[in-house]
Amino acid sequence: MKPALLVVDMQKAFFRESPVQAQSMNDAIMYINAGIELFREKGLPVVVVQHMDEYDQLLPGTEGFDMPEEIKVLASDISIHKTYGNAFNKTDLYEKLKALDVDTVIVTGFCAEYCVLNTTRGAKDLDLTAMLLRGALASGKPENIAFVESINEVISYGALRKVLE
């Protein structure tokens, strides 16, 4: 198994949409950062996925497009800009992962029931193993996180750490 960690749509603009959503996203940051640290420690790829939407002016170079400073991404991480819910749709994400011999994706981020779920399903459609990192998902409707976890493979941080030893 060679995994990559995907950090999906944890962009500043989404923290501003509602207090419940912002709290859910803030709650996920600790687990996302732990995952990032673990993947870096093991020399494994971290992929930053950012949603673009011209209508909402969510574009590179705008403040809302950026990731918050609390999330420990680096300029050297793989960067994907997407316009669909599925980060594999009409991007070069799959090609970048295959070039690194990645066969498994650990998915984190926002929004559990939309982009996270679509990206997880998209990975499976491409014969990649896809898992969600427990505690690392966010939603404007936190009850949807439990639903998304219930229909996908989920791994805890402790189990992921053990598997990557």
C-alpha positions in Angstrom: 0.0 0.0 0.0 1.3 3.5 -0.9 -1.1 6.1 0.3 -1.5 9.9 -0.2 -3.4 12.2 2.1 -6.0 14.4 0.4 -7.0 17.7 2.1 -10.2 18.7 0.3 -11.6 22.3 0.2 -10.5 23.6 3.6 -10.6 27.1 2.2 -11.1 30.4 4.1 -14.3 31.2 2.2 -16.0 28.2 3.6 -15.2 29.1 7.2 -17.3 32.2 6.8 -20.6 30.6 5.7 -22.0 29.8 9.1 -20.9 29.5 12.7 -21.8 25.8 12.7 -19.8 25.1 9.6 -16.8 27.1 10.9 -16.9 25.1 14.1 -17.0 21.8 12.2 -14.1 22.9 10.1 -12.1 24.0 13.1 -12.8 20.7 14.8 -11.4 18.8 11.8 -8.1 20.8 11.7 -6.5 19.0 14.5 -6.9 15.6 12.8 -6.0 17.0 9.4 -2.8 18.4 10.8 -2.0 15.2 12.5 -2.5 13.4 9.2 -0.3 15.9 7.4 2.4 15.5 10.0 2.3 11.7 9.8 2.4 11.6 6.0 5.4 14.0 6.0 7.2 11.9 8.7 6.8 8.9 6.4 7.7 10.7 3.2 4.3 10.2 1.7 2.4 12.7 -0.5 0.1 15.3 0.8 -2.4 16.7 -1.8 -4.2 20.0 -1.3 -7.4 20.2 -3.2 -9.0 23.6 -3.6 -12.4 24.4 -5.2 -12.7 27.1 -7.8 -15.9 28.9 -8.7 -15.8 31.9 -11.0 -19.4 32.8 -10.1 -18.6 33.0 -6.4 -15.2 34.6 -7.1 -13.5 31.7 -5.5 -10.4 31.9 -7.6 -6.6 31.6 -7.1 -5.3 34.9 -5.8 -8.4 35.7 -3.8 -8.2 35.5 0.0 -11.2 33.1 0.3 -9.5 30.6 -2.0 -6.5 30.2 0.3 -6.2 27.7 3.1 -6.2 29.0 6.7 -2.8 29.4 8.3 -3.8 26.8 10.9 -3.7 24.0 8.4 0.0 23.0 8.0 0.1 22.7 4.2 3.3 23.6 2.3 4.0 25.1 -1.1 5.7 21.8 -1.9 2.5 19.8 -1.4 0.7 18.6 -4.5 -1.9 21.2 -5.5 -5.1 20.5 -7.3 -7.7 23.1 -8.4 -11.1 21.6 -9.1 -14.4 22.9 -10.5 -16.4 19.8 -9.7 -17.3 18.0 -6.5 -15.0 15.0 -7.4 -11.4 16.1 -7.3 -10.5 13.5 -10.0 -13.0 15.0 -12.5 -11.3 17.0 -15.2 -8.1 17.4 -13.1 -4.7 15.7 -13.3 -5.0 14.3 -9.7 -5.1 10.7 -10.8 -2.1 11.1 -13.1 -0.1 12.8 -10.4 -0.9 10.0 -7.9 -0.2 7.2 -10.4 3.2 8.8 -11.2 4.0 8.4 -7.5 2.7 4.8 -7.4 -0.1 5.8 -5.0 -2.8 3.2 -4.8 -4.7 4.4 -1.7 -6.1 7.8 -0.7 -6.9 8.9 2.8 -9.5 11.7 2.4 -10.0 14.6 4.8 -11.7 18.0 4.6 -14.9 19.8 3.7 -17.8 19.2 2.8 -18.3 15.6 4.0 -21.6 15.0 2.0 -20.5 16.7 -1.2 -16.8 17.1 -2.2 -15.4 14.6 0.2 -18.0 11.9 -0.7 -17.7 12.6 -4.4 -13.9 12.5 -4.3 -14.0 9.2 -2.3 -16.3 7.7 -4.8 -14.3 9.0 -7.7 -11.2 7.4 -6.3 -13.0 4.0 -6.1 -14.1 4.4 -9.7 -10.4 4.6 -10.6 -9.6 1.4 -8.6 -7.9 3.3 -5.8 -8.5 2.3 -2.3 -10.2 5.2 -0.5 -10.6 5.8 3.2 -11.8 8.7 5.3 -9.7 9.8 8.3 -12.0 9.8 11.3 -12.3 13.2 12.9 -10.9 15.0 9.8 -14.2 15.7 8.0 -16.3 18.9 8.2 -19.8 19.9 7.2 -22.3 22.7 7.6 -24.6 19.9 8.9 -22.3 17.9 11.3 -24.8 15.0 11.4 -24.0 14.3 7.8 -20.4 13.4 8.8 -21.7 10.3 10.6 -23.7 9.3 7.5 -20.8 9.7 5.1 -18.6 7.7 7.5 -21.2 5.0 7.7 -21.2 4.4 3.9 -17.4 4.5 3.5 -14.2 2.9 4.9 -13.0 4.9 7.8 -9.6 4.7 9.6 -8.7 6.3 12.9 -5.5 8.3 13.3 -4.1 5.6 15.7 -4.8 2.8 13.2 -3.4 4.8 10.3 -0.2 5.5 12.3 0.2 1.7 13.1 -0.5 0.7 9.4 2.2 3.2 8.2 4.9 1.9 10.6 
